[in-house]
Amino acid sequence: MMELIVQEPKRSSKDLPNGQHQGTITAVEYRDYKEYSYCDLIIETNDKIVIKASFPAFVSPTSKLGKLLVDFGGTLEIGKGIDPEHFLVGKVCTFLSMKNDKGYANIVAGSIHPVK
């Protein structure tokens, strides 16, 4: 017989109200969808709710991911590589969320900023 431990229910982005939140970037994940590649930030709020923000995995001084990396202390040099995990994982941030028509919270584009 195997004994399982009873745990708190997992909270989802449905539990996250609209508005401003603070959390920590806990991971950076990469995925491909059709012919596109994405960089996903996994953020855990102070209320222990995990939410994901997705960016096209393209870095330039004018791209969404490039601007985010600069906000978090990265320096972009044309032709050189940059590791998003180095600048993002473990960093505390603020962001805005808004629920979609199915009741799940999404992070508002351009609203992730470091806490200084």
N, C-alpha and C positions, 0 to 999 in steps of 0.2 A: 504494500500500500504506500502511496505517495501522499505526503501532507503538503498542502499549498498554503501559503500565507495570504490572509485577507488584506487587501490594500485599499487605499483611497481610490475612488474612481478617477480615471484620467480626464483631465480637462481639455477641451478642444477650443478652437478659435470661435466656436459658437458662444463660449462663455466670456469672450472679450468684448466689452462694450465699445461703441464708437467713441473716438476721442484720442487724446494723447496718452502714451504709455512709456514706461521705461523698462529696459531689459538688457540682457547680455547676449552677445552673439556667441553661440556655443559651437557652431560648426559651419564650414563652407562645403557644399556638395556640388557636384557637376553632373549634368545629364544632357542627353541628346534627344531631340524630338524632331522627327523628320530630318530635314537638312540643317537644323539649327542646333546650337549648343547653348546651354544655360548654366549660370552660376547661381546657386540657391544659398541664401543666408538663413540659417536656423537661429531663431531668436527665442530665448526663454524669458518671459516677463517676470517681474518681481512677484507676480501672483502664481507663478509656476505654470503658465499657459505657454505652449510652444506654437510658434507661428513662423511661416516661411515667407521670405521675400525673394523673388526671382529677377534676375538680370540677364540680358543677353551676354554671353561669355566673349565679349569683345571689349578690348581696352584701348581707349584713345583719350586725349585730353578733353574731348567733347562728348564721350559716351557716358551713359548713366553709371556704369561700373567704374569707369575712369574717374569721374567726378567724386564718386563715393570713396574711392581709394585715397584721393587727394584729401578729402575731408577728414579721413582717419590717419593722416600723416604720411601717405605714400608719395613718392616722387616719380612722375612718369617721364621716361626718356624714350623717345622714338627709337625703335629697333632693339630695345632692351626688354628683358622679361621682368615680371613682377609677380610675387606670390600673394594673392589676396588673403590667404589664411594668416600670414605673418602680420598683416595690418588690421585684420578684423576679428579673429577669434579671441575671445576673452574680453573684448571691449564692451563697455557699457554704452548704451545708446538710447535715444528717444525716437519715437515714431508715432505717426497718426494711423488709426485704423478706422475702417468703415465697413459695415456689414453689406454683403451682397444680397441678391434677391432670395438666396437659399438660407440666409441667416448666419453664414460664416463670415468672420472678419477677414478683410484683406488689408495689407499695408498700403497706404496711399503712396503713389509713386513720388519719389523725391523727398520724402518726409523723414528718412533715416538720417540722424545726425549724432555725432559723438557727444557724450557728456563730458564737459571739460571742468 
